[in-house]
Structures are given as C-alpha cells and as structure tokens.
Amino acid sequence: MSEEIFTYKAENGNSCEIVDTFAEMFPLWAGRILITADSERWALTAAAVATGFATSVIMSPAEAGIEGIVPADKTPDNRIGVLIQIYTRDRFELKKQMILRIGQCIMTCPTTSAFNAMPNAKRKLKIGRSIRLFGDGFQRKGLVGNKKVWRIPVMDGEFIVEDAFGAAKAIAGGNFLIFAKDKPSGLKAAEEAVKAIKNKTNEVILPFPGGICRSGSKAGSLKYKLKASTNHPFCPQLKKLVPDSRLPEDVNCVYEIVINGLTVEAVKRAMGEGVKAAARVLGVARISAGNYGGRLGPYKAFLKEVLELT
C-alpha cells in the first residue's frame, strides 16, 4: 500500500518522515475524579490503584489513567490532589466502575477523599450516595465548601466522598505510531512523547502502561474468533513473512501512544505535543497514526493538523 509521506523537521534540527494520515477516534462515557490526601504520595497511590486494569475496553472493564497533580490551593479541602479519568462504553457501566474504583481503591487508601471533577456535566451519577452505605448507618451528610459530601467513618478517621459525580461523552482512541530503527531509540522517543503530553497538556490521559503500548491490535483475527489480535502489519519480526507489512526496511521497533480526552481539541493538542517530542529523537524513522478508514469512529485528527502544518 502506497502512502503519502512528508518530512518534518523538529526544533532541534532532527528530521523524520510523517505519514499523511489521521488517527480515528470514537466516543466513550467519561468521569473525572479529584483524589485528595494528606500527601502527594498517598494521592498518587490511590490514583494508580484506581486506574489499574484499564488500558482498553477491548478486554478491560474500563479505560482509565492519571491526568495530573492539582496543588493544594486549588482543591476543595486544601490538600494536594490528583485527577484521574475513567472511560466506559455507556453511563451505566461508568457508574459501576466509578463506585467500584472509588470504594475499593480510593476509600481503602490512607487519608484520601474523592470529589467530582466534572462539575459542569449535565448528567450526574449518584456515586457517593451509593458508597455511603458502607458507613452502616453511621455515615452523615456534610459540606466541603459548596460540595455536598458524605462522611463515612473509617479506621483512620473518615472518608469524604462527594454525593454526585458528573458524566459526559468524551473522546477515546487518539493515537500515533513511532517507527524507530531500534528498540532503545523507539522507547526513548515514546518516553519523551509521554513526558511532553503530561507536562504541556491537560484534560487527557494515556491509559496504557507508562503511557506506551507495545502490543497494538487490529480488529478481529486472521485465524481465531477474537475481538482483536496483534497488528501484524506493524510487527518488525513479520516484515518478510506477511504481504501487507507497513514497515520500511530500516524500522525494527514500533510503539503506539494512545490518548483519551475530555474534548477532541484536548486530544489533538496532546497528539501534537507528543509527535513533536518523538520527532526530536535520533533513530526515529517515521511517525504514523492508526485508523480504520473512518469505520471506527466519527472523529479524525490528521497528523498535519496536529503539527499545525495546515
């Protein structure tokens, strides 16, 4: 398959090829939770546990990740906070996942509280109202600022959880693919992309481990009855074994960065920062993006657009 290619020159003078293509994105329901704690360590611990087993809705019950840290002077209880996002296929599953993850992963973690971080969402889910029952009748209503909360007695004091959490349709599946000449340069480029996205953008998460996916998938399977299977055209070991390989001869490693976000614009900004950062790394031969020709979802992010070349 012939592809249109253009050359992109990074800020440091390094050049790499960019495939003139687009990432195809689709809607999922999202919730956003602000976790606060007595220290950054415990806020991050709760956030990491609450976003576990949540890389892709292909096989995970949700897609989730850490958005970023919120300073104490910006949180309802004036403690350090961490924002997380959770995505599911429908709002009913979202409610279930938020109840489970707040109840089992955040409430159980020392010193934490959980607040709604999507206050403008029209749809509200009664998350805290469900979790309050753990208090076995000893729970009580309260206010933190103007937020209606439940105070649930626990063994180190009380767990505070907001009564209702916002839910809204958001964007999943933003992505780009880093083609590298070897694994060290590919991994460095992926790490630099993740760092840039986390430091320079907001309202997005990277649901895969460390923000990087090594096992990109295609829909279905050539041989088995599976929802998804290895994306064989992008596997370096199969370059000479399959007729539809998409890899140049000098590419021996591919990493994918997958991005979910609250808006299309947020995902596009994150893609742009990530691609620019990856392109600066020596050894990156080409950058592309994954799509299904418009069949997967209604949203598109063209690489030329996110690089501000159009």
Phi and psi in degrees as a GROMACS rama.xvg file:
@    title "Ramachandran Plot"
@    xaxis  label "Phi"
@    yaxis  label "Psi"
@TYPE xy
-80.7157  141.474  SER-2
-127.474  143.916  GLU-3
-76.1301  130.277  GLU-4
-124.59  140.674  ILE-5
-130.932  158.759  PHE-6
-97.7742  132.332  THR-7
-113.682  129.388  TYR-8
-103.564  117.438  LYS-9
-73.8048  168.945  ALA-10
-60.1277  -30.5765  GLU-11
-87.0543  5.76089  ASN-12
94.5118  -11.9393  GLY-13
-69.7849  143.588  ASN-14
-119.905  143.999  SER-15
-147.187  161.438  CYS-16
-80.7133  142.831  GLU-17
-123.057  128.447  ILE-18
-76.2957  131.706  VAL-19
-79.6019  79.3605  ASP-20
-141.553  -169.199  THR-21
-139.869  155.747  PHE-22
-90.2773  137.428  ALA-23
-104.417  125.155  GLU-24
-119.88  160.905  MET-25
-142.987  158.986  PHE-26
-83.1669  140.467  PRO-27
-134.27  159.245  LEU-28
-80.0672  139.046  TRP-29
-131.262  146.754  ALA-30
-125.684  153.941  GLY-31
-132.565  124.683  ARG-32
-119.739  134.167  ILE-33
-100.772  116.851  LEU-34
-99.6784  125.529  ILE-35
-115.243  157.033  THR-36
-158.047  173.036  ALA-37
-68.3096  -21.3359  ASP-38
-145.95  158.903  SER-39
-61.1409  -36.2398  GLU-40
-56.2259  -47.4364  ARG-41
-78.1483  -30.2633  TRP-42
-64.4863  -43.1998  ALA-43
-69.1808  -35.4387  LEU-44
-61.7914  -48.0056  THR-45
-62.0329  -40.5722  ALA-46
-64.2501  -42.1421  ALA-47
-64.9382  -42.944  ALA-48
-69.2562  -40.3698  VAL-49
-69.0245  -19.5711  ALA-50
-105.486  14.1809  THR-51
-74.4586  162.325  GLY-52
44.5196  56.0425  PHE-53
-152.719  52.636  ALA-54
-88.4217  -44.7837  THR-55
-151.046  136.686  SER-56
-70.3934  -2.29894  VAL-57
-57.7998  -43.4678  ILE-58
-134.738  -15.5895  MET-59
-90.2699  156.072  SER-60
-73.2811  -10.9  PRO-61
-162.94  171.009  ALA-62
-117.26  131.574  GLU-63
-151.733  160.872  ALA-64
-173.52  170.624  GLY-65
-89.2299  127.556  ILE-66
-84.5645  -46.2132  GLU-67
168.973  177.344  GLY-68
-94.7209  142.043  ILE-69
-116.065  126.213  VAL-70
-64.9068  156.22  PRO-71
-59.1177  -33.3541  ALA-72
-76.1325  0.0922556  ASP-73
-112.622  6.73861  LYS-74
-109.78  157.934  THR-75
-62.4178  -32.437  PRO-76
-108.055  13.4956  ASP-77
58.6879  36.4983  ASN-78
-121.607  158.867  ARG-79
-57.7543  142.202  ILE-80
-132.428  161.16  GLY-81
-133.765  131.425  VAL-82
-92.027  134.734  LEU-83
-127.119  156.672  ILE-84
-124.922  144.367  GLN-85
-129.054  132.935  ILE-86
-124.228  138.713  TYR-87
-142.987  173.432  THR-88
-72.3647  -30.175  ARG-89
-144.064  166.89  ASP-90
-72.9884  -23.1998  ARG-91
-70.4023  -42.5192  PHE-92
-68.5854  -33.2073  GLU-93
-62.4308  -45.1496  LEU-94
-58.9578  -44.9158  LYS-95
-60.633  -47.4527  LYS-96
-65.3379  -38.2071  GLN-97
-68.0217  -40.9019  MET-98
-62.2666  -46.2416  ILE-99
-64.0374  -45.6986  LEU-100
-74.61  -36.0235  ARG-101
-70.0266  -45.2937  ILE-102
-68.625  -39.5176  GLY-103
-94.7527  -23.2222  GLN-104
-115.965  -30.7798  CYS-105
-97.4692  -49.1851  ILE-106
-60.5176  -32.9433  MET-107
-76.1817  -14.3893  THR-108
-87.4787  134.933  CYS-109
-52.3922  134.471  PRO-110
71.822  3.16776  THR-111
-82.2091  158.215  THR-112
-134.285  162.307  SER-113
-133.616  126.933  ALA-114
-125.794  151.077  PHE-115
-67.5029  128.665  ASN-116
-114.895  21.5729  ALA-117
-131.161  62.7242  MET-118
-67.9762  -22.2774  PRO-119
-91.8207  -0.49099  ASN-120
-66.3231  136.18  ALA-121
-71.3192  -34.5272  LYS-122
-88.0635  131.018  ARG-123
-120.112  136.902  LYS-124
-109.985  135.018  LEU-125
-83.1617  70.8891  LYS-126
-77.4989  -57.4966  ILE-127
-61.0073  -34.4908  GLY-128
-63.4265  -29.4895  ARG-129
-80.0183  -43.6532  SER-130
-67.2153  -25.9155  ILE-131
-56.9691  -26.5598  ARG-132
-63.3683  -20.8415  LEU-133
-60.0125  -24.1734  PHE-134
-70.1575  -7.08952  GLY-135
56.1575  35.7161  ASP-136
93.6672  -12.4597  GLY-137
-91.1315  -8.24479  PHE-138
-67.0664  156.205  GLN-139
-144.229  153.383  ARG-140
-73.634  155.541  LYS-141
-161.814  179.919  GLY-142
-129.221  137.249  LEU-143
-120.942  104.427  VAL-144
64.6534  -124.054  GLY-145
-103.224  13.8234  ASN-146
-92.9826  129.394  LYS-147
-80.588  123.028  LYS-148
-130.394  167.796  VAL-149
-114.334  135.815  TRP-150
-105.884  110.265  ARG-151
-107.48  121.563  ILE-152
-66.7972  130.032  PRO-153
-134.368  176.987  VAL-154
-74.3553  -13.3382  MET-155
-108.551  11.2617  ASP-156
142.277  -104.901  GLY-157
-147.419  148.213  GLU-158
-101.225  124.605  PHE-159
-103.985  125.804  ILE-160
-135.123  135.924  VAL-161
-66.3742  147.856  GLU-162
-64.1665  -46.8903  ASP-163
-130.554  147.35  ALA-164
-123.137  140.062  PHE-165
-71.6261  151.816  GLY-166
-141.612  140  ALA-167
-154.283  158.157  ALA-168
-72.3156  133.007  LYS-169
-132.787  -166.179  ALA-170
-117.245  131.297  ILE-171
-125.384  155.507  ALA-172
94.7165  4.84853  GLY-173
-59.0331  140.982  GLY-174
-163.422  160.299  ASN-175
-151.068  156.105  PHE-176
-113.895  130.417  LEU-177
-103.237  115.432  ILE-178
-97.6912  118.885  PHE-179
-122.742  158.065  ALA-180
-73.4928  -24.8617  LYS-181
-153.398  168.939  ASP-182
-65.1923  -43.4058  LYS-183
-58.5799  -44.341  PRO-184
-70.885  -34.7729  SER-185
-64.5044  -44.1166  GLY-186
-68.459  -39.3401  LEU-187
-61.8581  -42.4301  LYS-188
-63.9279  -41.8621  ALA-189
-64.8061  -41.7729  ALA-190
-63.9284  -40.3879  GLU-191
-66.531  -36.3199  GLU-192
-64.2158  -45.0441  ALA-193
-61.2999  -44.6088  VAL-194
-60.3228  -43.9075  LYS-195
-64.3701  -42.6577  ALA-196
-62.9852  -43.8685  ILE-197
-68.7636  -34.8482  LYS-198
-86.2049  -25.8238  ASN-199
-114.172  -5.78946  LYS-200
-132.201  168.263  THR-201
-141.649  175.166  ASN-202
65.9617  18.4545  GLU-203
-131.05  159.753  VAL-204
-132.765  160.433  ILE-205
-118.898  99.8324  LEU-206
-74.2757  -13.4803  PRO-207
-87.6113  164.936  PHE-208
-55.8594  120.271  PRO-209
63.5873  13.4048  GLY-210
85.1001  4.12181  GLY-211
-125.06  135.849  ILE-212
-113.604  125.506  CYS-213
-97.7432  -18.2251  ARG-214
-115.053  61.4253  SER-215
-55.9852  147.64  GLY-216
-122.049  158.594  SER-217
-112.698  158.775  LYS-218
-70.2141  132.769  ALA-219
75.0416  -163.065  GLY-220
-149.756  149.778  SER-221
-77.2131  -23.4375  LEU-222
-126.097  -30.2092  LYS-223
-122.092  165.252  TYR-224
-85.9158  82.6259  LYS-225
-127.567  151.651  LEU-226
-67.1882  -35.4945  LYS-227
-152.023  155.842  ALA-228
-149.004  172.49  SER-229
-54.5012  139.064  THR-230
-80.1292  77.352  ASN-231
-58.0016  -30.8827  HIS-232
-63.9839  -14.4511  PRO-233
-111.315  13.5402  PHE-234
-93.7815  116.431  CYS-235
-58.1574  -35.1641  PRO-236
-68.3192  -15.4201  GLN-237
-102.7  5.70557  LEU-238
-51.6027  -42.756  LYS-239
-97.1733  2.8481  LYS-240
-107.729  -20.2102  LEU-241
-118.916  144.711  VAL-242
-76.1866  -16.051  PRO-243
-109.696  28.0913  ASP-244
-60.2429  140.054  SER-245
-106.961  12.4353  ARG-246
-104.223  134.206  LEU-247
-63.5814  160.964  PRO-248
-59.4693  -34.8159  GLU-249
-88.4323  6.43738  ASP-250
-97.2115  125.601  VAL-251
-127.626  10.093  ASN-252
-159.425  136.381  CYS-253
-132.594  130.671  VAL-254
-122.975  146.052  TYR-255
-114.909  135.815  GLU-256
-106.961  120.732  ILE-257
-109.964  135.254  VAL-258
-129.649  128.495  ILE-259
-111.249  149.365  ASN-260
-155.61  165.708  GLY-261
-72.9705  -24.5871  LEU-262
-139.793  160.318  THR-263
-60.5997  -40.7685  VAL-264
-62.424  -40.2403  GLU-265
-63.7769  -40.9452  ALA-266
-66.5438  -41.9731  VAL-267
-63.141  -41.6875  LYS-268
-60.7398  -43.1468  ARG-269
-65.4728  -41.8107  ALA-270
-58.9662  -45.0273  MET-271
-60.4304  -47.0692  GLY-272
-64.4577  -38.8612  GLU-273
-67.0441  -44.5905  GLY-274
-63.6896  -43.1564  VAL-275
-60.9205  -41.6115  LYS-276
-67.2285  -42.3477  ALA-277
-65.0799  -37.4323  ALA-278
-66.6245  -18.7518  ALA-279
-77.4654  -12.6731  ARG-280
-88.3746  127.76  VAL-281
-64.8327  133.933  LEU-282
105.722  -11.6313  GLY-283
-81.43  118.923  VAL-284
-91.4305  -33.7041  ALA-285
-159.829  151.709  ARG-286
-128.656  133.934  ILE-287
-134.659  -168.887  SER-288
-147.871  157.05  ALA-289
-99.5591  135.504  GLY-290
-154.967  169.148  ASN-291
-119.869  34.69  TYR-292
68.0539  21.8663  GLY-293
93.0568  1.8731  GLY-294
-85.6602  -20.0546  ARG-295
-82.8101  -45.8925  LEU-296
-154.66  167.279  GLY-297
-86.0722  -5.56155  PRO-298
-108.385  138.967  TYR-299
-129.363  140.778  LYS-300
-127.095  103.047  ALA-301
-76.3845  139.468  PHE-302
-62.2141  -37.223  LEU-303
-61.4089  -37.8724  LYS-304
-67.9639  -46.7507  GLU-305
-69.5244  -22.9456  VAL-306
-87.7654  2.69577  LEU-307
59.055  43.4212  GLU-308
-107.102  6.49128  LEU-309
